[in-house]
Amino acid sequence: MIDVNLKGTLHTARFTLPHLIERKGDFLSMASVAGLRAFPGEAVYNASKFGQLGFTRALDHELREQGVRVTNIAPGGIATDFAMGSGRTPDSVEGMMSAEEVADVVLFAVNQPRNLRMMTVSFRPMNEGSWG
């Protein structure tokens, strides 16, 4: 999880930031509400997502004056194969967000006027609690 979630974000930044700085683009990391609140039994996953969030926030401080917007997308439960792989059943993903709904939020973030930046966008499906 650390290699994919955290190191993957670091490597992506390493190779894309020169181009984004040149073009004044957007860097987005796909974290999770698990990067905002720890969940029992998911310590390593939480650590990987907290790391993404901290890294993304630091990039915002470092790159804002160069015209690069840096956003952390932090969705709640998404009905994907990943969700199924964590012990859920087809019945238990009912009410979770779709990948398309999350993509809509990503598009919303990057389509804002260039003078506006969203550092962290956190959202959850209506049937998911708002703890933390």
C-alpha positions as CSV (number, residue, x, y, z in Angstrom):
1,M,0.0,0.0,0.0
2,I,2.8,2.4,0.8
3,D,4.5,1.6,-2.5
4,V,1.3,2.2,-4.6
5,N,-0.5,4.9,-2.6
6,L,2.3,7.1,-1.3
7,K,5.4,6.3,-3.4
8,G,3.2,6.2,-6.5
9,T,2.1,9.7,-5.8
10,L,5.7,10.8,-5.1
11,H,7.0,9.3,-8.4
12,T,4.1,10.8,-10.3
13,A,4.9,14.2,-9.0
14,R,8.6,13.8,-9.8
15,F,7.9,13.1,-13.4
16,T,4.9,15.4,-14.0
17,L,5.7,18.5,-12.1
18,P,8.3,20.0,-14.5
19,H,5.6,19.9,-17.2
20,L,2.9,21.2,-14.9
21,I,5.1,24.1,-13.8
22,E,5.8,25.0,-17.4
23,R,2.1,24.9,-18.4
24,K,0.7,26.1,-15.0
25,G,-1.3,22.9,-14.7
26,D,-3.1,20.9,-12.0
27,F,-1.7,18.1,-9.9
28,L,-4.3,15.9,-8.2
29,S,-3.7,13.1,-5.8
30,M,-6.5,10.5,-5.2
31,A,-6.4,9.9,-1.5
32,S,-9.4,9.0,0.6
33,V,-11.3,10.0,3.7
34,A,-8.8,7.5,5.3
35,G,-6.3,10.3,4.8
36,L,-8.4,12.6,7.0
37,R,-9.5,10.1,9.7
38,A,-8.0,6.9,10.9
39,F,-10.0,3.7,10.7
40,P,-9.5,0.7,13.0
41,G,-7.8,-2.2,11.4
42,E,-6.5,-0.1,8.5
43,A,-3.3,1.5,9.9
44,V,-1.1,1.0,6.9
45,Y,-3.8,2.1,4.5
46,N,-4.4,5.2,6.7
47,A,-0.7,5.9,6.8
48,S,-0.4,5.8,3.0
49,K,-3.4,8.1,2.6
50,F,-2.3,10.5,5.4
51,G,1.1,10.6,3.6
52,Q,-0.6,11.5,0.3
53,L,-2.5,14.3,2.0
54,G,0.6,15.8,3.7
55,F,2.6,15.6,0.5
56,T,-0.1,17.2,-1.5
57,R,-0.6,20.0,1.0
58,A,3.2,20.7,1.0
59,L,3.2,20.8,-2.8
60,D,0.4,23.4,-2.7
61,H,2.6,25.6,-0.5
62,E,5.6,25.1,-2.8
63,L,3.9,25.4,-6.2
64,R,1.1,27.9,-5.8
65,E,3.2,30.9,-6.7
66,Q,4.4,29.1,-9.8
67,G,0.8,28.8,-11.0
68,V,0.3,25.1,-10.3
69,R,-2.9,24.1,-8.5
70,V,-2.5,21.1,-6.2
71,T,-5.6,19.3,-5.1
72,N,-6.2,16.2,-2.9
73,I,-9.3,14.3,-3.7
74,A,-10.6,12.4,-0.6
75,P,-13.7,10.4,-1.4
76,G,-15.5,8.0,0.9
77,G,-16.7,4.6,-0.2
78,I,-16.7,3.9,-3.9
79,A,-18.3,0.7,-5.4
80,T,-15.2,-0.7,-7.2
81,D,-13.4,-4.0,-7.4
82,F,-11.1,-2.7,-4.7
83,A,-14.1,-2.3,-2.3
84,M,-15.2,-5.8,-3.1
85,G,-11.6,-7.1,-2.5
86,S,-11.7,-5.7,1.1
87,G,-14.3,-8.2,2.2
88,R,-17.5,-6.5,1.1
89,T,-20.3,-8.3,-0.7
90,P,-22.3,-7.0,-3.7
91,D,-25.1,-6.1,-1.2
92,S,-22.8,-4.1,1.0
93,V,-21.6,-1.7,-1.7
94,E,-25.2,-0.6,-2.4
95,G,-25.3,3.2,-1.8
96,M,-21.6,3.7,-2.3
97,M,-20.5,6.2,-4.8
98,S,-19.7,5.2,-8.4
99,A,-16.3,5.8,-10.0
100,E,-18.1,8.1,-12.4
101,E,-19.4,10.3,-9.5
102,V,-15.9,10.6,-8.2
103,A,-14.6,11.5,-11.7
104,D,-17.3,14.3,-11.8
105,V,-15.8,15.8,-8.6
106,V,-12.3,15.6,-10.2
107,L,-13.6,17.5,-13.3
108,F,-15.3,20.0,-11.0
109,A,-12.0,20.7,-9.2
110,V,-9.9,21.2,-12.4
111,N,-12.5,23.2,-14.2
112,Q,-12.6,26.0,-11.7
113,P,-11.3,29.4,-12.7
114,R,-7.4,29.5,-12.5
115,N,-7.6,32.0,-9.7
116,L,-9.3,29.5,-7.5
117,R,-7.7,26.4,-6.0
118,M,-9.2,23.5,-4.0
119,M,-6.6,22.0,-1.7
120,T,-8.7,19.1,-0.3
121,V,-12.1,18.0,-1.6
122,S,-13.7,15.5,0.8
123,F,-17.0,13.9,0.1
124,R,-19.0,10.8,1.0
125,P,-22.2,9.0,-0.1
126,M,-25.3,9.9,1.8
127,N,-25.5,6.5,3.6
128,E,-21.9,6.8,5.0
129,G,-21.4,8.4,8.4
130,S,-19.5,11.7,8.9
131,W,-17.2,10.6,11.7
132,G,-14.1,12.6,12.3
